[in-house]
Amino acid sequence: MNEPPIVIIGAGIAGLCTALAAAPRKVLVLSRGSAGNDGATPLAQGGIAAALGADDSPAQHAHDTVIAGAGCNDLEAVAVLTTQAAEAIVWLQQQGVAFDRDGDQLSLHLEGGHSHARIAHAGGDRSGQRIAHALAAAVAKHAAHVTLQSGCDVDALLLREGRVVGVRTRDHNGQSQQIMAAAVVLATGGIGALFACTSNPPSANGAGLALGLRAGAAGRDLEFIQFHPTALAPNDGALPAQLPLISEAIRGAGARLCDGDGRALMAAIDVRGDLAPRDIVARRVWQARHAGASTWLDARSIGERWPERFPTVFAACQAQAIDPRREPIPVLPAAHFHMGGLATDLLGRTRVPGLFAVGEVACNGVHGSNRLASNSLLEGVVFGRRLGAWLADDIATPAATGALQTLALGPPLDVANWQRLRQLLWQHLGPVRSASGLDTALATITNNPSLAASWPGELARALLNAARQRAYSIGAHYRSDDALGTHSPKVRCCSPSG
Ligand SMILES: Cc1cc2nc3c(=O)[nH]c(=O)nc-3n(C[C@H](O)[C@H](O)[C@H](O)COP(=O)(O)OP(=O)(O)OC[C@H]3O[C@@H](n4cnc5c(N)ncnc54)[C@H](O)[C@@H]3O)c2cc1C
């Protein structure tokens, strides 16, 4: 009898690394778009963090990760991430990733929140694309054990006696197919597309998170969502599905945030100025816009080196007829990364037998309440490889006894209600939250039958309820109605009940 494959849903960095590490087990990777070009992975501009410098260490990387996460991190997960980072970079090189070099050393860059230069780039600001292409090529060489199937949407999990034993896919023509699996891995990425302003691709709509929750996996830290301060604002005011990101590296290279009168936005806010942690800068940009100001990033100081240093951002500006060498760039904050997700252990196991999660859809606590820049590609490699290796050794084919149950996502939303939901979440679950705003959003969903019955509405309620329950500010979760006003890791700890 043919053994069913390990089914991985998602062909981003987490899914592909899991697949490569699961050799020689048979693996089937299902995704909406083609591997190498799909999900958030190819969009990553900054790079991947690892303590590789002579004066750096995993302990210092871990320290920075926990400071960024406001102490809400799982320390064991942080230790795994940071101690395995150097090996992850070597492994990526073996898969064909050509990181940028200074002579015979990797060139390492500084980003906000890092105490040392430890961000490795590939192709300047095209790191994600280069890594995704190299991993897709590596997977293609392992065709004997990994099969890629793109153009399909997983819309249901199949269970037998409480164990996940397969998935149901739907293709572009609406044809559905049941696929049995030795194990199912959700590597479906984040939830940014649920927000009106986002840097994430439309595929980051939270379907994998919704499926996992439906199947009984626990959600963890669902309210911890990172907002990036600088997405490129559209010149006609109409929000596209996804906004181009203006990487933090550009502020690292000297760019400054200002209002329409040229006044510095960050000067009086934080001693770290424009390189203060992302949540602080994003909130400042949000608040300035809510006070009626326009918000700009003045990066003219980069001068003629713009096209060479930041080709992706330069091209995005040019596409909107903006020349960042000569004029400030209009910016606005955008939903960027989900620290929370499906609760897993350090191997990627959820509490549902047969169901695993890895990458942005998962939460093992590594990021705490705020992700340190460039730690998420690393998370995909380190925890993907761990999970793949564990599955290769330990997963047994489930018995084919008992009735097969299909746990499907609820109804989807029509375009108008989808846009309504994205606006609602941006307004009330964005960089600034309050009990009254969260209650308004919850009531709006409940009172709209289409929203209330849909799977995105159900997922939104889980996110809003988590934000409602954490009645204080910490990390990226900012409550304007917090009696203490601003977060302070010194007086706050991240208790699960809070
Ligand atoms: C603009 C941008 C810049 C970034 N820059 C950096 C950076 O410099 N450094 C860094 O560390 N991180 C960065 N990040 C974050 C990082 O890119 C992501 O966290 C990471 O790539 C997520 O990888 P993943 O494999 O978990 O998911 P993804 O790469 O998003 O892949 C998800 C996959 O799941 C598939 N999928 C989803 N749902 C379904 C479904 N129902 N059925 C079938 N397939 C499905 C998608 O098609 C896709 O293949 C950035 C993110 C963005 C958006």
The ligand as an SDF file (V2000), in Angstrom:
LIG
                    3D

 53 58  0  0  0  0  0  0  0  0999 V2000
    6.9860   43.4900    2.3840 C   0  0  0  0  0  0  0  0  0  0  0  0
    7.5480   42.5600    3.4320 C   0  0  0  0  0  0  0  0  0  0  0  0
    8.8770   42.6660    3.8030 C   0  0  0  0  0  0  0  0  0  0  0  0
    9.4220   41.8060    4.7630 C   0  0  0  0  0  0  0  0  0  0  0  0
   10.7510   41.8920    5.0660 N   0  0  0  0  0  0  0  0  0  0  0  0
   11.2980   40.9750    5.9140 C   0  0  0  0  0  0  0  0  0  0  0  0
   12.7030   40.9400    6.1540 C   0  0  0  0  0  0  0  0  0  0  0  0
   13.4590   41.7250    5.5870 O   0  0  0  0  0  0  0  0  0  0  0  0
   13.1860   39.9910    7.0050 N   0  0  0  0  0  0  0  0  0  0  0  0
   12.3920   39.0950    7.6520 C   0  0  0  0  0  0  0  0  0  0  0  0
   12.8870   38.2720    8.4240 O   0  0  0  0  0  0  0  0  0  0  0  0
   11.0450   39.0990    7.4240 N   0  0  0  0  0  0  0  0  0  0  0  0
   10.4940   39.9980    6.5650 C   0  0  0  0  0  0  0  0  0  0  0  0
    9.1450   39.9800    6.3350 N   0  0  0  0  0  0  0  0  0  0  0  0
    8.3270   38.9280    6.9590 C   0  0  0  0  0  0  0  0  0  0  0  0
    8.5760   37.5930    6.2470 C   0  0  0  0  0  0  0  0  0  0  0  0
    8.6930   37.8170    4.8570 O   0  0  0  0  0  0  0  0  0  0  0  0
    7.4340   36.6190    6.5050 C   0  0  0  0  0  0  0  0  0  0  0  0
    7.1460   36.5590    7.8690 O   0  0  0  0  0  0  0  0  0  0  0  0
    7.8220   35.2230    6.0380 C   0  0  0  0  0  0  0  0  0  0  0  0
    8.2500   35.2530    4.6950 O   0  0  0  0  0  0  0  0  0  0  0  0
    6.6320   34.2840    6.1830 C   0  0  0  0  0  0  0  0  0  0  0  0
    6.9940   33.0560    5.6200 O   0  0  0  0  0  0  0  0  0  0  0  0
    5.9510   31.8650    5.6340 P   0  0  0  0  0  0  0  0  0  0  0  0
    6.6160   30.7530    4.9070 O   0  0  0  0  0  0  0  0  0  0  0  0
    5.4570   31.6450    6.9990 O   0  0  0  0  0  0  0  0  0  0  0  0
    4.6970   32.4140    4.7700 O   0  0  0  0  0  0  0  0  0  0  0  0
    4.6130   32.9880    3.2930 P   0  0  0  0  0  0  0  0  0  0  0  0
    5.9220   33.2500    2.6820 O   0  0  0  0  0  0  0  0  0  0  0  0
    3.6380   34.1180    3.3230 O   0  0  0  0  0  0  0  0  0  0  0  0
    3.9590   31.7730    2.4770 O   0  0  0  0  0  0  0  0  0  0  0  0
    2.6310   31.3830    2.7170 C   0  0  0  0  0  0  0  0  0  0  0  0
    2.2430   30.3120    1.7140 C   0  0  0  0  0  0  0  0  0  0  0  0
    0.9940   29.7370    2.0890 O   0  0  0  0  0  0  0  0  0  0  0  0
    0.1510   29.6260    0.9450 C   0  0  0  0  0  0  0  0  0  0  0  0
   -1.2370   29.5910    1.4120 N   0  0  0  0  0  0  0  0  0  0  0  0
   -1.8370   30.3930    2.3260 C   0  0  0  0  0  0  0  0  0  0  0  0
   -3.0920   29.9750    2.5400 N   0  0  0  0  0  0  0  0  0  0  0  0
   -3.2940   28.8960    1.7350 C   0  0  0  0  0  0  0  0  0  0  0  0
   -4.3960   28.0300    1.4960 C   0  0  0  0  0  0  0  0  0  0  0  0
   -5.5590   28.1590    2.1670 N   0  0  0  0  0  0  0  0  0  0  0  0
   -4.2560   27.0550    0.5770 N   0  0  0  0  0  0  0  0  0  0  0  0
   -3.0870   26.8780   -0.1060 C   0  0  0  0  0  0  0  0  0  0  0  0
   -1.9970   27.6590    0.1010 N   0  0  0  0  0  0  0  0  0  0  0  0
   -2.1220   28.6500    1.0030 C   0  0  0  0  0  0  0  0  0  0  0  0
    0.5180   30.8200    0.1180 C   0  0  0  0  0  0  0  0  0  0  0  0
    0.0820   30.6110   -1.2030 O   0  0  0  0  0  0  0  0  0  0  0  0
    2.0490   30.7980    0.2940 C   0  0  0  0  0  0  0  0  0  0  0  0
    2.5990   29.8410   -0.5760 O   0  0  0  0  0  0  0  0  0  0  0  0
    8.5890   40.8440    5.3880 C   0  0  0  0  0  0  0  0  0  0  0  0
    7.2530   40.7530    5.0360 C   0  0  0  0  0  0  0  0  0  0  0  0
    6.7250   41.5940    4.0650 C   0  0  0  0  0  0  0  0  0  0  0  0
    5.2790   41.4590    3.6880 C   0  0  0  0  0  0  0  0  0  0  0  0
  1  2  1  0
  2  3  1  0
  2 52  2  0
  3  4  2  0
  4  5  1  0
  4 50  1  0
  5  6  2  0
  6  7  1  0
  6 13  1  0
  7  8  2  0
  7  9  1  0
  9 10  1  0
 10 11  2  0
 10 12  1  0
 12 13  2  0
 13 14  1  0
 14 15  1  0
 14 50  1  0
 15 16  1  0
 16 17  1  0
 16 18  1  0
 18 19  1  0
 18 20  1  0
 20 21  1  0
 20 22  1  0
 22 23  1  0
 23 24  1  0
 24 25  2  0
 24 26  1  0
 24 27  1  0
 27 28  1  0
 28 29  2  0
 28 30  1  0
 28 31  1  0
 31 32  1  0
 32 33  1  0
 33 34  1  0
 33 48  1  0
 34 35  1  0
 35 36  1  0
 35 46  1  0
 36 37  1  0
 36 45  1  0
 37 38  2  0
 38 39  1  0
 39 40  1  0
 39 45  2  0
 40 41  1  0
 40 42  2  0
 42 43  1  0
 43 44  2  0
 44 45  1  0
 46 47  1  0
 46 48  1  0
 48 49  1  0
 50 51  2  0
 51 52  1  0
 52 53  1  0
M  END
$$$$
